[in-house]
Amino acid sequence: MAAQHGPRLPRYLEHRIKASLDDTRVVMIAGPRQAGKTTLAKKIGGGERPYVTLDDEGVYQAATADPASFIRQFEFVTIDEIQRVPELIREIKMSVDQDQRPGRFLLTGSANILTIPTVTESLAGRMAVTELLPLSQCEIENGKCNSLDRLFESDETPFPIGPFNVADLDSRVLSGGYPEMLSRPTKARKRAWIEDYARTLLTRDIKEIMNVHKLREITALLQASAIQSAQLIVYSHMANDLRLSVSTVQRYIGTLEQMFLLRFLPAWHRNELKRLVRTPKLHFLDSGLLASIRRITQSRMDRDRSFFGPLLESFIYAELLKHAAWSDHPYEFYHYRDKDKVEVDFVIERGLDELIGVEVKASATIREDDFKGLKRLQSVTGDAFKQGIVLYSGDKALSFGGKLQAVPVSALWLSKA
């Protein structure tokens, strides 16, 4: 995978944001820092609207000192990093209530300000939010693909047989999708960038949002959360290990979720299925950041391949979320685990009567037993079960009959032949 520079790469959500600006007064691009929000906002805004960033100290001071006057000076504007001065939201509401033209405010935010009740109430019906995660592999390859739509809408062989290129899978997983990370020409420079990014999260962004100064606690919590990625989250265990209260651990992890660094994956269940475990899983939303926090390098994985599985699972989760964001269909994500400890990594629902199961295997070989969880899911969902896919590190798509197939991970970002 060659080094790429973010500004030259497509962002498949661009058309959705432009469409929102045509009919909605306030549009927000939300996502983690360095995901490409500013680049995309500037491209969409072009030269037609002023651009201001609240990361600029002078702009920040002006907005903080007099939010009303700050907003009144603009008819149309792009405001970057709006979460730094949430008091602006009330003034934006008043402005767009008086002048209801669509597209007046294009905002970006590196923290989910919609978790603040007053913000949700203020802009209800006035704001469209699009979540922009780091680059997907489809965007990196500059190819059009949506594997979720393909799985729901195709027959039992939604992917070509292959062979698929698997040589660079480790590199893709370790690099993740941050544009700046991908632009660095060597592994050493990539590692230096992501380490600096993680340090900035700890020393500035997390502390600023939480208004706390216990760097050691935050660092330990971030590392503990990384170890928990792709696993069931048990707050009491983490609290005991970190010598923190359960409420403190929940608050810290909630902040990481608010910053779009991780996400909870709820358990799939139907009311009539009483035997299912309801505990959610936790996933980091960028495998490159996850690898950095856990200090997992290629040489370390070469010595111990057990590190690769959790990285790969979180990598695939983020890829599938990005595909869902481009689709015109609503998708809901879950994991499956019953009291017999039979599991499926991802259950993806489209509506109430269609779902697929996706299991992740880091191995380059596949066995019949790898479909155990998918078969169990199929047995309890009946006609709603559309496909069962095992994504693995091999190079050929293999049909196992009965709507079950093993597919190379790289099939997710390659168009069907």
C-alpha positions in Angstrom: 0.0 0.0 0.0 1.7 3.2 -1.2 1.8 6.4 0.9 -1.1 8.6 0.1 -1.9 12.2 0.8 -5.4 12.9 2.3 -6.4 15.9 0.2 -6.1 13.9 -3.0 -8.3 11.1 -1.8 -12.0 11.0 -2.3 -14.4 11.1 0.7 -17.6 9.3 -0.2 -19.7 11.3 2.3 -19.0 14.5 0.4 -22.2 14.3 -1.6 -24.3 13.6 1.5 -22.9 16.7 3.2 -23.6 18.9 0.1 -27.1 17.6 -0.1 -27.7 18.5 3.6 -26.4 22.0 3.0 -29.1 22.4 0.3 -32.0 21.9 2.6 -30.7 22.2 6.3 -29.8 25.4 8.1 -26.9 23.8 10.2 -24.7 21.0 9.0 -22.1 19.3 11.2 -19.2 17.0 10.2 -18.4 15.1 13.3 -15.5 12.7 13.9 -12.1 12.2 15.5 -9.3 14.8 15.2 -7.2 14.3 12.0 -9.9 12.2 10.3 -10.1 14.8 7.4 -13.0 17.0 8.6 -11.3 20.3 8.0 -10.0 19.3 4.6 -13.5 18.2 3.5 -15.2 21.3 5.0 -12.8 23.6 3.2 -13.4 21.8 0.0 -17.1 21.9 0.3 -17.2 25.5 1.4 -14.8 26.6 -1.4 -14.3 30.3 -1.6 -18.0 31.0 -1.0 -18.0 31.2 2.7 -15.5 32.4 5.4 -13.7 29.7 7.4 -12.7 30.1 11.1 -11.2 27.6 13.4 -11.6 27.6 17.2 -8.2 26.0 17.4 -6.9 29.5 16.6 -6.3 31.1 20.0 -7.4 34.6 18.9 -10.6 33.2 17.4 -11.2 31.1 20.5 -10.8 34.0 22.8 -13.2 36.2 20.7 -15.8 33.5 20.6 -15.6 32.8 24.3 -15.7 36.5 25.3 -18.8 37.4 23.3 -20.6 34.4 21.6 -23.5 36.5 20.4 -21.3 39.1 18.6 -19.1 36.4 17.2 -22.0 34.7 15.5 -23.8 37.8 14.4 -21.0 38.8 12.0 -21.7 35.8 9.7 -24.4 35.1 7.2 -22.7 31.9 6.0 -19.7 30.4 7.7 -17.6 27.3 8.3 -16.7 27.0 12.0 -14.0 24.3 12.8 -13.9 22.5 16.1 -17.2 23.8 17.5 -17.0 21.7 20.6 -14.3 24.0 22.0 -17.0 26.8 22.5 -20.3 25.0 23.0 -21.9 28.3 24.0 -21.9 29.2 20.3 -24.7 26.7 19.7 -27.3 28.8 21.4 -26.4 31.8 19.3 -26.4 29.7 16.1 -29.9 28.6 17.0 -31.1 32.2 17.4 -29.4 33.2 14.2 -30.9 30.4 12.1 -34.4 30.9 13.6 -34.2 34.5 12.4 -32.7 33.7 9.0 -33.8 30.2 7.9 -31.9 29.9 4.7 -30.3 26.4 4.3 -26.6 25.9 4.6 -25.8 28.9 6.7 -23.5 27.1 9.2 -21.2 24.3 8.3 -19.6 23.0 11.5 -17.0 20.5 12.4 -16.5 18.8 15.8 -14.0 16.4 17.3 -16.3 15.6 20.1 -20.0 14.6 20.0 -21.6 17.8 21.3 -25.0 16.1 20.7 -24.4 14.3 24.0 -25.0 17.6 25.7 -28.8 17.8 26.3 -29.0 21.6 25.8 -27.4 21.3 22.4 -29.7 18.5 21.3 -32.7 20.6 22.3 -31.4 23.8 20.7 -30.8 22.4 17.2 -33.5 19.7 17.0 -34.8 19.9 13.5 -32.3 22.5 12.4 -29.1 20.4 12.1 -28.0 17.5 10.0 -25.0 15.5 11.4 -22.6 13.4 9.3 -20.0 11.3 11.0 -16.7 11.2 9.2 -14.3 8.5 10.4 -10.7 8.1 9.1 -10.2 6.9 5.5 -11.7 3.6 4.5 -9.7 1.2 2.4 -12.1 1.8 -0.5 -11.2 5.6 -0.4 -7.5 4.8 -0.1 -7.8 2.6 -3.2 -10.0 5.3 -4.9 -12.5 2.6 -5.8 -16.3 2.4 -5.5 -17.5 -0.3 -3.3 -20.1 -1.0 -0.7 -19.8 -4.5 0.7 -22.8 -4.2 3.0 -25.2 -3.4 0.2 -23.6 -6.2 -1.9 -24.1 -8.8 0.9 -27.8 -7.9 1.4 -28.7 -7.6 -2.3 -26.7 -10.4 -4.0 -27.1 -14.1 -4.2 -25.0 -16.6 -2.3 -21.8 -15.6 -4.1 -21.5 -11.9 -3.6 -17.8 -11.8 -4.2 -15.5 -13.1 -7.0 -13.6 -16.3 -6.3 -10.2 -14.6 -6.3 -7.3 -14.8 -5.9 -7.1 -11.7 -3.7 -4.0 -9.8 -2.7 -3.3 -10.5 1.0 0.4 -9.5 1.1 -0.2 -6.0 2.6 -3.0 -6.9 5.1 -0.8 -6.5 8.1 0.4 -3.1 6.9 -3.2 -1.9 6.3 -4.3 -2.9 9.7 -1.3 -1.4 11.5 -1.6 1.9 9.5 -5.4 2.4 10.0 -7.0 5.3 8.1 -5.8 8.7 9.4 -4.8 10.7 6.3 -1.6 12.1 7.9 -0.5 8.7 9.1 -0.9 7.3 5.6 1.0 10.2 4.0 4.2 9.3 6.0 6.6 7.4 3.7 8.1 4.9 6.2 7.0 2.8 9.1 9.2 4.8 11.4 7.6 8.1 10.3 4.1 6.6 10.6 4.8 5.4 14.1 6.2 8.8 15.1 3.0 10.5 13.8 0.5 8.2 15.5 2.5 8.3 18.8 2.4 12.1 18.7 -1.3 12.0 17.9 -2.0 9.8 20.9 0.1 12.1 23.1 -1.9 15.1 22.0 -5.2 13.3 22.8 -3.9 12.7 26.3 -2.3 16.0 27.1 -4.9 18.3 25.5 -8.1 17.0 24.0 -9.2 14.5 26.6 -8.3 16.8 29.5 -10.0 19.7 27.8 -13.3 17.8 27.3 -13.3 16.2 30.8 -11.8 19.2 32.6 -9.5 16.9 34.6 -5.8 16.9 35.1 -5.0 13.4 36.2 -2.9 12.4 33.2 -1.7 9.1 34.8 -5.3 7.9 35.3 -6.3 8.9 31.8 -3.3 7.3 30.2 -3.9 4.0 32.1 -7.6 4.1 31.2 -6.8 4.6 27.5 -4.3 1.7 27.5 -6.8 -0.5 29.4 -9.5 0.3 26.9 -7.2 -0.6 24.0 -6.5 -4.0 25.6 -10.3 -4.4 25.9 -10.9 -3.7 22.2 -12.9 -6.5 20.5 -13.8 -7.9 23.9 -16.8 -7.8 26.2 -16.6 -4.8 28.4 -16.8 -5.5 32.2 -16.4 -2.2 34.0 -15.9 -3.8 37.4 -12.8 -5.7 36.2 -11.3 -2.6 34.7 -12.1 -0.6 37.8 -10.3 -3.1 40.0 -7.3 -3.3 37.8 -7.0 0.5 37.6 -7.9 1.1 41.3 -10.7 3.5 40.2 -14.4 3.5 40.9 -16.7 1.9 38.4 -18.4 5.3 37.8 -15.0 6.9 37.1 -14.2 4.2 34.5 -17.6 4.6 32.9 -17.1 8.4 32.7 -13.7 8.1 31.2 -14.7 5.6 28.6 -17.8 7.6 27.8 -15.4 10.5 27.0 -13.4 8.3 24.6 -16.6 7.4 22.9 -17.7 11.0 22.8 -14.4 11.8 21.0 -15.1 9.1 18.3 -12.1 7.0 19.4 -14.1 3.9 20.4 -17.6 2.6 20.2 -19.7 0.1 22.0 -21.1 -2.8 20.0 -24.4 -4.0 21.7 -25.4 -7.6 22.0 -28.0 -8.8 19.4 -31.1 -10.2 20.9 -34.8 -10.8 20.4 -37.2 -10.9 23.2 -38.0 -14.5 22.7 -34.4 -15.6 22.9 -33.8 -15.5 26.6 -30.5 -17.3 26.6 -28.4 -14.5 25.0 -25.7 -12.6 26.9 -26.5 -8.9 26.8 -23.0 -7.5 27.6 -21.6 -5.1 24.9 -18.3 -5.3 23.2 -15.9 -2.4 22.9 -14.0 -1.5 19.7 -11.5 1.2 18.8 -12.5 2.9 15.6 -9.0 3.1 14.1 -6.7 0.1 14.1 -3.6 2.2 13.6 -4.3 4.1 16.8 -5.2 0.9 18.6 -1.9 -0.7 17.6 0.1 2.4 18.7 -1.5 2.5 22.2 -0.9 -1.2 22.6 2.7 -0.9 21.2 2.0 -3.5 18.6 4.4 -3.4 15.7 5.0 -5.7 12.7 8.0 -7.3 14.4 6.0 -7.9 17.5 3.2 -9.5 15.5 5.8 -11.6 13.6 6.8 -13.0 17.0 3.3 -13.5 18.3 0.4 -13.6 15.9 -2.1 -13.6 18.8 -1.9 -9.8 18.7 -3.3 -9.7 15.2 -6.8 -11.0 15.8 -8.2 -8.2 18.0 -6.6 -5.6 15.7 -8.1 -7.2 12.6 -11.6 -7.4 14.2 -11.6 -3.7 15.2 -10.2 -2.9 11.7 -13.1 -4.7 10.0 -15.7 -3.2 12.3 -14.5 0.3 11.4 -14.5 -0.6 7.7 -18.1 -1.9 7.8 -19.3 1.2 9.7 -17.8 3.3 6.9 -19.6 1.3 4.3 -22.8 1.7 6.2 -22.4 5.5 6.3 -22.3 5.7 2.5 -25.4 3.5 2.0 -28.9 4.8 1.5 -30.1 2.0 3.8 -30.0 2.1 7.6 -27.8 -0.5 9.2 -27.6 -1.5 12.8 -24.6 -3.4 14.2 -24.5 -5.9 17.0 -22.5 -8.9 18.2 -24.0 -12.4 19.1 -23.0 -14.5 22.1 -25.2 -17.0 23.9 -24.8 -18.8 27.2 -23.1 -21.6 25.5 -20.4 -19.0 24.5 -21.2 -19.5 20.8 -20.3 -16.2 19.2 -20.6 -14.2 16.0 -18.4 -11.1 15.8 -20.9 -8.9 13.9 -24.6 -9.1 13.3 -25.8 -6.5 10.9 -29.5 -5.7 10.5 -31.2 -3.9 7.7 -34.8 -3.3 8.9 -36.5 -5.8 11.1 -36.4 -8.8 8.8 -33.0 -8.9 7.2 -29.6 -9.6 8.7 -26.1 -10.9 7.9 -23.5 -12.4 10.2 -19.8 -11.7 9.9 -17.1 -13.7 11.7 -13.5 -12.6 11.6 -10.6 -15.1 11.5 -6.9 -14.0 11.5 -5.9 -17.3 10.0 -5.1 -17.9 6.3 -6.9 -21.2 6.4 -10.5 -22.0 7.0 -12.3 -24.9 8.6 -15.9 -26.1 8.8 -15.8 -25.4 12.6 -15.2 -21.7 11.9 -18.9 -21.5 10.9 -20.2 -22.7 14.2 -21.4 -19.3 15.4 -22.9 -18.4 12.0 -24.8 -21.6 11.9 -26.2 -21.0 15.3 -27.3 -17.5 14.3 -28.9 -18.9 11.2 -30.8 -21.4 13.2 -32.3 -18.8 15.5 -33.1 -16.2 12.8 -34.6 -18.3 10.1 -35.6 -16.5 6.9 -34.2 -13.2 8.1 -30.7 -14.7 7.7 -29.3 -13.4 4.3 -25.6 -14.3 4.4 -23.0 -15.7 6.8 -19.5 -14.6 6.0 -16.2 -15.6 7.5 -13.6 -12.9 6.7 -10.2 -14.4 6.8 -6.6 -13.8 5.8 -6.6 -16.2 2.8 -6.7 -15.3 -0.9 -9.8 -17.1 -2.2 -13.5 -16.9 -1.7 -14.9 -20.3 -0.8 -18.6 -21.3 -0.7 -19.6 -23.6 2.2 -23.2 -23.9 1.0 -26.4 -22.8 2.9 -25.7 -19.1 2.5 -22.3 -19.5 4.1 -19.0 -18.3 2.6 -15.4 -17.7 3.5 -14.1 -14.4 2.0 -10.7 -12.8 2.0 -10.6 -9.5 4.0 -9.4 -7.6 1.0 -12.7 -8.4 -0.8 -14.2 -5.6 1.3 -12.5 -2.9 -0.8 -12.4 -4.5 -4.2 -15.2 -4.1 -6.7 -16.8 -7.3 -7.9 -15.3 -8.5 -11.2 
